[in-house]
């Protein structure tokens, strides 16, 4: 149970409704009915609305009743266990508020993000924006891998770069852009292309929780990254896009390479000729910035859900293909979902 000194309060989306002698504690996803002493309930809900300590409530009301009530509120995600304001970097207070709508222990979820070690392969149109979202949400430790140089044509979708970066290393320029926003980041850059299994040797020194593939070459890049993730014991997430279609997922943990092969078999067996012909495994020479943003946002969101362990990511053992012209979304799932 909670320590006596714990600061507790209702999450921001909770409000109280009274119906006769019953108190309803309502959030966007839950409605909990509590019967009992109306006067006591009014005082407790008032205290939790403004914020109090567990010790204060224990000292005021019957300890057994309070303990049972707190357990119920925690179980239904209707209680926020607060931290001292100075323990939350101001840069993360929006993320903290969002996490508090998902869990009674948002600080623990935020610390999971801050302690996670993420490798991003490819820091172009997808990888650069995935990184922006992850950094903004509190992820601190990164290894970035890309051997490319910034070109003028990149600027329509690779928003971390500007004209002064043209000709520079993408990973070096990306590091500079991210550190300008978040100086506390722990960023390692590896300025090389991944062209075969041997290229991953340089990553063996790092313990990684999640490896995100945002590269589109060589043709077997997803299999190469998935195989390395298996050897590392890390989770694997991938995504990509063509001219008018894109995909994110699958997010896999364990046997990622084998699951990818099974998924490709499903694609050949189940999809329409139109979608089957577009496998997401070719290099597209033209790319629309907003489409990159859409896929990058979904990839980053699923990465955050995976790292916080609060919700099952939508792309867990699943590939989502989106047609940007019609906004039709196709789900391609593995037979056994395990992430």
C-alpha positions as CSV (number, residue, x, y, z in Angstrom):
1,X,0.0,0.0,0.0
2,X,1.0,3.6,-0.1
3,X,3.6,5.0,2.3
4,X,2.1,7.5,4.8
5,X,4.0,10.5,3.4
6,X,2.7,9.8,-0.2
7,X,1.0,12.8,-1.8
8,X,-2.2,11.8,-3.4
9,X,-4.9,13.4,-5.5
10,X,-7.5,12.7,-8.2
11,X,-6.2,12.8,-11.8
12,X,-7.1,15.9,-13.8
13,X,-9.9,14.2,-15.7
14,X,-11.8,13.0,-12.6
15,X,-14.9,14.7,-11.3
16,X,-17.4,13.9,-8.6
17,X,-21.1,13.3,-9.0
18,X,-23.6,12.8,-6.2
19,X,-26.8,10.7,-6.6
20,X,-28.8,10.5,-3.4
21,X,-26.4,9.1,-0.8
22,X,-24.0,7.6,-3.3
23,X,-20.8,9.2,-4.6
24,X,-19.7,8.6,-8.1
25,X,-16.1,9.2,-9.0
26,X,-15.9,9.5,-12.8
27,X,-13.1,9.8,-15.3
28,X,-13.1,9.6,-19.1
29,X,-12.9,5.8,-18.9
30,X,-14.2,4.8,-15.4
31,X,-17.1,5.4,-13.2
32,X,-16.8,4.1,-9.6
33,X,-19.8,4.2,-7.2
34,X,-19.1,4.5,-3.5
35,X,-21.7,4.2,-0.8
36,X,-21.2,5.2,2.8
37,X,-21.1,8.2,5.2
38,X,-21.9,11.2,3.0
39,X,-20.1,13.6,5.2
40,X,-16.9,11.5,5.3
41,X,-17.1,11.0,1.5
42,X,-17.5,14.7,0.9
43,X,-14.4,15.5,3.0
44,X,-12.3,12.8,1.4
45,X,-13.2,13.7,-2.2
46,X,-12.7,17.4,-1.4
47,X,-9.2,16.6,0.0
48,X,-8.3,14.5,-3.0
49,X,-9.5,17.1,-5.4
50,X,-7.2,19.7,-4.0
51,X,-4.4,17.2,-3.1
52,X,-3.4,15.8,0.3
53,X,-1.3,13.1,1.9
54,X,-2.2,9.5,2.7
55,X,-1.1,10.1,6.2
56,X,-3.5,13.1,6.6
57,X,-6.5,11.0,5.5
58,X,-5.5,8.0,7.6
59,X,-5.4,10.3,10.7
60,X,-8.8,11.8,9.9
61,X,-10.9,8.8,9.0
62,X,-11.1,5.1,9.9
63,X,-7.8,3.6,8.6
64,X,-9.4,0.3,7.4
65,X,-12.0,2.2,5.4
66,X,-9.4,4.6,4.0
67,X,-7.1,1.8,3.0
68,X,-9.8,-0.1,1.2
69,X,-10.9,3.1,-0.6
70,X,-7.4,3.9,-1.7
71,X,-6.9,0.3,-3.0
72,X,-10.1,0.6,-5.1
73,X,-9.1,4.0,-6.5
74,X,-5.7,2.8,-7.4
75,X,-7.1,-0.3,-9.0
76,X,-9.5,1.8,-11.1
77,X,-6.7,4.4,-12.0
78,X,-8.7,7.1,-10.2
79,X,-5.8,8.1,-7.8
80,X,-2.7,10.0,-8.7
81,X,0.3,9.5,-6.5
82,X,2.0,12.8,-6.8
83,X,5.7,13.8,-6.5
84,X,7.3,17.0,-5.4
85,X,7.1,19.6,-8.2
86,X,10.8,20.1,-8.3
87,X,11.3,16.3,-9.0
88,X,9.7,16.8,-12.4
89,X,11.7,18.7,-15.0
90,X,9.5,21.5,-16.4
91,X,10.2,20.2,-19.8
92,X,8.3,17.0,-18.9
93,X,5.3,18.4,-17.1
94,X,3.0,17.9,-20.1
95,X,4.1,14.3,-20.5
96,X,3.6,13.8,-16.8
97,X,0.1,15.1,-17.0
98,X,-0.7,12.8,-19.9
99,X,0.8,9.8,-18.1
100,X,-1.3,10.7,-15.0
101,X,-4.4,10.1,-17.1
102,X,-3.2,6.5,-17.8
103,X,-1.8,5.5,-14.4
104,X,-1.8,6.3,-10.8
105,X,2.0,6.3,-10.8
106,X,3.0,8.6,-13.6
107,X,6.4,9.2,-12.1
108,X,7.3,5.6,-12.5
109,X,6.2,5.6,-16.1
110,X,8.2,8.7,-16.8
111,X,11.3,7.2,-15.2
112,X,10.9,4.2,-17.4
113,X,11.1,6.5,-20.4
114,X,14.1,8.4,-18.9
115,X,16.0,5.1,-18.2
116,X,15.3,3.4,-21.5
117,X,18.0,3.0,-24.1
118,X,16.8,3.3,-27.6
119,X,18.7,2.8,-30.9
120,X,17.3,4.5,-34.0
121,X,18.6,3.2,-37.4
122,X,18.2,6.0,-39.9
123,X,17.6,9.6,-38.9
124,X,16.0,11.0,-42.0
125,X,12.3,11.7,-42.6
126,X,11.0,9.0,-40.3
127,X,13.9,8.7,-37.8
128,X,14.3,12.4,-37.2
129,X,10.7,12.9,-36.3
130,X,10.5,9.7,-34.3
131,X,13.4,11.1,-32.3
132,X,11.7,14.5,-31.8
133,X,8.6,12.7,-30.3
134,X,10.7,10.4,-28.0
135,X,12.9,13.2,-26.7
136,X,9.8,15.4,-26.1
137,X,8.2,12.6,-24.1
138,X,11.2,12.1,-21.8
139,X,13.4,9.4,-23.4
140,X,17.0,10.4,-22.6
141,X,19.4,7.7,-23.9
142,X,20.0,7.1,-27.6
143,X,22.3,5.5,-30.1
144,X,21.8,7.0,-33.6
145,X,23.1,5.2,-36.7
146,X,23.2,6.7,-40.2
147,X,26.0,7.2,-42.7
148,X,24.1,9.7,-44.9
149,X,24.8,13.4,-45.4
150,X,22.2,16.2,-45.4
151,X,21.0,17.3,-48.8
152,X,18.9,20.2,-49.8
153,X,16.1,17.9,-50.9
154,X,15.9,16.5,-47.4
155,X,14.5,19.7,-45.9
156,X,10.9,19.1,-47.0
157,X,10.5,16.4,-44.4
158,X,13.6,16.2,-42.2
159,X,12.8,19.0,-40.0
160,X,15.8,18.8,-37.6
161,X,18.0,20.1,-40.4
162,X,18.4,23.6,-41.9
163,X,20.4,25.1,-44.7
164,X,23.6,25.3,-42.7
165,X,23.5,21.5,-42.2
166,X,23.8,20.7,-46.0
167,X,26.7,18.5,-46.6
168,X,27.1,17.6,-42.9
169,X,26.7,14.2,-41.3
170,X,23.0,13.5,-40.5
171,X,23.7,11.9,-37.1
172,X,26.0,14.8,-36.1
173,X,23.5,17.4,-37.2
174,X,20.6,15.5,-35.5
175,X,22.6,15.3,-32.3
176,X,23.2,19.0,-32.3
177,X,19.5,19.8,-33.0
178,X,18.3,17.5,-30.2
179,X,20.8,18.7,-27.6
180,X,19.8,22.3,-28.3
181,X,16.3,21.3,-27.1
182,X,17.3,18.9,-24.4
183,X,20.9,19.4,-23.1
184,X,20.6,16.5,-20.7
185,X,20.4,13.9,-23.4
186,X,22.8,11.0,-23.5
187,X,23.4,10.7,-27.3
188,X,25.9,8.4,-29.1
189,X,26.2,8.7,-32.8
190,X,27.5,6.2,-35.3
191,X,28.2,7.6,-38.7
192,X,27.9,4.6,-40.9
193,X,25.4,2.8,-43.2
194,X,24.1,-0.6,-42.2
195,X,24.7,-2.8,-45.3
196,X,25.2,-6.2,-43.6
197,X,25.3,-8.1,-40.3
198,X,28.9,-7.1,-39.6
199,X,27.9,-3.5,-39.4
200,X,26.2,-4.1,-36.1
201,X,29.4,-5.1,-34.3
202,X,29.9,-1.5,-33.3
203,X,26.6,-1.7,-31.4
204,X,27.6,-4.8,-29.3
205,X,28.9,-2.6,-26.5
206,X,25.5,-1.1,-25.8
207,X,22.6,-2.5,-23.9
208,X,19.4,-1.6,-25.7
209,X,15.8,-1.8,-24.8
210,X,14.3,-1.0,-28.2
211,X,15.8,-0.8,-31.7
212,X,13.7,1.3,-34.2
213,X,14.4,0.8,-37.9
214,X,13.7,3.9,-39.9
215,X,16.1,3.1,-42.8
216,X,14.9,1.9,-46.2
217,X,18.1,0.5,-47.6
218,X,19.4,-2.1,-48.2
219,X,16.3,-4.1,-49.3
220,X,16.8,-6.5,-46.4
221,X,17.4,-3.8,-43.8
222,X,14.4,-4.9,-41.6
223,X,15.6,-8.5,-41.5
224,X,19.1,-7.3,-40.6
225,X,17.9,-5.0,-37.8
226,X,15.4,-7.6,-36.5
227,X,18.2,-10.3,-36.3
228,X,20.4,-7.9,-34.4
229,X,17.5,-7.1,-32.0
230,X,17.1,-10.8,-31.3
231,X,20.8,-11.1,-30.5
232,X,20.6,-8.1,-28.2
233,X,17.4,-9.3,-26.5
234,X,15.9,-5.9,-27.4
235,X,12.5,-5.2,-28.9
236,X,12.3,-4.3,-32.6
237,X,10.0,-1.7,-34.3
238,X,10.0,-0.7,-37.9
239,X,8.1,1.5,-40.4
240,X,8.4,3.0,-43.8
241,X,6.5,4.7,-46.6
242,X,6.3,5.1,-50.3
243,X,4.7,7.9,-52.4
244,X,1.1,7.5,-51.2
245,X,1.2,4.7,-48.7
246,X,3.0,4.0,-45.5
247,X,3.2,1.5,-42.7
248,X,4.3,1.1,-39.1
249,X,5.0,-2.1,-37.3
250,X,5.4,-4.7,-36.4
251,X,6.8,-4.2,-32.9
252,X,8.3,-7.5,-31.9
253,X,10.2,-8.9,-28.9
254,X,11.9,-12.2,-29.3
255,X,12.2,-14.2,-32.6
256,X,11.7,-10.9,-34.5
257,X,13.4,-12.1,-37.7
258,X,11.3,-15.3,-37.8
259,X,8.1,-13.3,-37.1
260,X,8.9,-10.9,-39.9
261,X,9.2,-13.8,-42.3
262,X,5.8,-15.1,-41.2
263,X,4.3,-11.7,-41.5
264,X,5.6,-11.4,-45.1
265,X,4.0,-14.8,-45.9
266,X,0.7,-13.4,-44.5
267,X,1.0,-10.3,-46.7
268,X,1.4,-12.5,-49.8
269,X,-1.5,-14.7,-48.8
270,X,-4.1,-12.2,-47.5
271,X,-3.7,-8.8,-49.1
272,X,-5.3,-7.5,-52.3
273,X,-3.1,-7.4,-55.4
274,X,-2.8,-3.7,-55.1
275,X,-1.5,-3.7,-51.5
276,X,0.6,-6.9,-52.1
277,X,2.4,-5.2,-55.0
278,X,3.3,-2.3,-52.6
279,X,5.2,-4.2,-49.9
280,X,6.9,-1.2,-48.3
281,X,10.2,-2.8,-49.2
282,X,11.4,-0.5,-52.0
283,X,13.1,2.8,-52.0
284,X,10.8,5.7,-52.9
285,X,12.7,8.6,-54.5
286,X,9.9,11.2,-53.6
287,X,8.5,11.7,-50.2
288,X,5.8,14.0,-48.8
289,X,6.6,15.6,-45.4
290,X,3.2,15.3,-43.8
291,X,3.0,11.5,-44.6
292,X,6.4,11.1,-42.9
293,X,5.0,12.9,-39.9
294,X,2.0,10.6,-39.7
295,X,4.0,7.4,-39.7
296,X,6.6,8.8,-37.4
297,X,4.0,9.8,-34.9
298,X,2.4,6.4,-34.8
299,X,5.8,4.7,-34.5
300,X,6.8,7.0,-31.6
301,X,3.5,6.6,-29.9
302,X,3.8,2.8,-29.9
303,X,7.5,3.0,-28.7
304,X,6.4,5.2,-25.8
305,X,3.6,2.8,-24.9
306,X,6.0,-0.1,-25.0
307,X,8.7,1.6,-22.9
308,X,6.2,2.8,-20.2
309,X,4.4,-0.6,-20.1
310,X,1.1,1.1,-19.6
311,X,-0.7,-0.1,-22.7
312,X,-0.2,-2.7,-25.4
313,X,1.2,-0.9,-28.5
314,X,-1.1,-1.0,-31.5
315,X,1.7,-2.4,-33.6
316,X,2.6,-5.2,-31.2
317,X,3.0,-8.2,-33.5
318,X,1.0,-6.2,-36.1
319,X,1.8,-4.3,-39.3
320,X,-0.5,-1.3,-40.1
321,X,-0.6,-0.1,-43.7
322,X,-2.2,3.2,-44.5
323,X,-3.3,4.6,-47.9
324,X,-2.8,8.3,-47.6
325,X,-5.2,9.1,-50.5
326,X,-8.2,7.2,-49.1
327,X,-7.1,7.0,-45.5
328,X,-7.9,3.3,-45.5
329,X,-6.0,1.4,-42.9
330,X,-5.2,-2.3,-43.2
331,X,-4.2,-4.4,-40.2
332,X,-1.9,-7.4,-40.8
333,X,-1.5,-9.4,-37.6
334,X,0.6,-12.4,-36.7
335,X,-1.2,-15.5,-35.6
336,X,0.1,-15.3,-32.1
337,X,0.5,-11.9,-30.4
338,X,3.2,-12.0,-27.7
339,X,4.6,-8.4,-27.1
